[in-house]
């Protein structure tokens, strides 16, 4: 970034003068810094990604637990229905 700032300064200095080129480069630097600070809130850090992975692992564990409970309940209900039907049929 510094190299491009120096090149920009040198190009502008020849066209508009030293003070104006320096002022323009400073204004441009400030605007870039402001844009970067605004964009920071949308960027994910390694810590953010690690937190999301940990949360996903917790959710995955909960989903597996509830799937097991659901299937055990379903098998219980179906077994009860089949038992009742067989008991009624065999009478």
C-alpha positions as CSV (number, residue, x, y, z in Angstrom):
1,X,0.0,0.0,0.0
2,X,2.8,2.4,0.8
3,X,4.5,1.8,-2.5
4,X,1.3,2.7,-4.4
5,X,0.8,5.8,-2.2
6,X,4.3,7.0,-3.1
7,X,3.7,6.4,-6.8
8,X,0.4,8.2,-6.6
9,X,2.1,11.1,-4.7
10,X,4.9,11.3,-7.3
11,X,2.4,11.3,-10.2
12,X,0.2,13.9,-8.6
13,X,3.1,16.1,-7.5
14,X,4.2,16.5,-11.1
15,X,0.6,17.4,-12.2
16,X,-0.9,19.5,-9.4
17,X,2.0,20.4,-7.1
18,X,3.6,19.1,-3.9
19,X,1.2,20.4,-1.3
20,X,-2.0,19.5,-3.2
21,X,-0.6,16.0,-4.0
22,X,0.2,15.4,-0.3
23,X,-3.2,16.7,0.8
24,X,-4.9,14.4,-1.7
25,X,-3.0,11.4,-0.7
26,X,-3.8,12.0,3.0
27,X,-7.5,12.4,2.2
28,X,-7.4,9.2,0.2
29,X,-5.6,7.3,3.0
30,X,-8.2,8.5,5.5
31,X,-11.1,7.4,3.3
32,X,-9.5,4.0,2.7
33,X,-9.0,3.6,6.5
34,X,-12.6,4.5,7.1
35,X,-13.9,2.1,4.5
36,X,-11.7,-0.7,6.0
37,X,-13.0,0.0,9.5
38,X,-16.6,-0.1,8.2
39,X,-15.9,-3.4,6.4
40,X,-14.2,-5.0,9.4
41,X,-17.6,-5.8,11.0
42,X,-18.4,-8.1,8.0
43,X,-15.1,-10.0,8.0
44,X,-14.8,-13.2,9.8
45,X,-11.7,-13.9,12.0
46,X,-10.3,-17.2,12.9
47,X,-11.9,-16.9,16.3
48,X,-15.3,-16.3,14.7
49,X,-14.9,-19.4,12.5
50,X,-13.8,-21.5,15.5
51,X,-16.9,-20.3,17.5
52,X,-19.2,-21.2,14.6
53,X,-17.6,-24.7,14.3
54,X,-18.0,-25.3,18.1
55,X,-21.7,-24.2,17.9
56,X,-22.3,-26.4,14.9
57,X,-20.8,-29.4,16.8
58,X,-23.2,-28.7,19.7
59,X,-26.1,-28.5,17.3
60,X,-25.1,-31.7,15.5
61,X,-25.0,-33.5,18.8
62,X,-28.4,-32.2,19.8
63,X,-29.9,-33.2,16.4
64,X,-28.5,-36.8,16.7
65,X,-29.9,-37.1,20.3
66,X,-33.4,-35.9,19.2
67,X,-33.4,-38.2,16.1
68,X,-32.7,-41.1,18.4
69,X,-35.5,-40.1,20.7
70,X,-37.9,-39.7,17.8
71,X,-37.1,-43.1,16.3
72,X,-37.3,-44.9,19.6
73,X,-40.7,-43.2,20.2
74,X,-41.9,-44.1,16.7
75,X,-40.8,-47.7,17.0
76,X,-42.7,-47.9,20.4
77,X,-45.9,-46.5,18.9
78,X,-45.8,-48.7,15.8
79,X,-45.0,-51.8,18.0
80,X,-48.0,-50.9,20.2
81,X,-50.3,-50.6,17.1
82,X,-49.0,-53.8,15.6
83,X,-49.5,-55.6,19.0
84,X,-53.1,-54.3,19.3
85,X,-53.9,-55.3,15.7
86,X,-52.4,-58.8,16.2
87,X,-54.2,-59.2,19.5
88,X,-57.5,-58.2,17.9
89,X,-56.9,-60.4,14.9
90,X,-56.0,-63.5,16.9
91,X,-59.1,-63.4,19.1
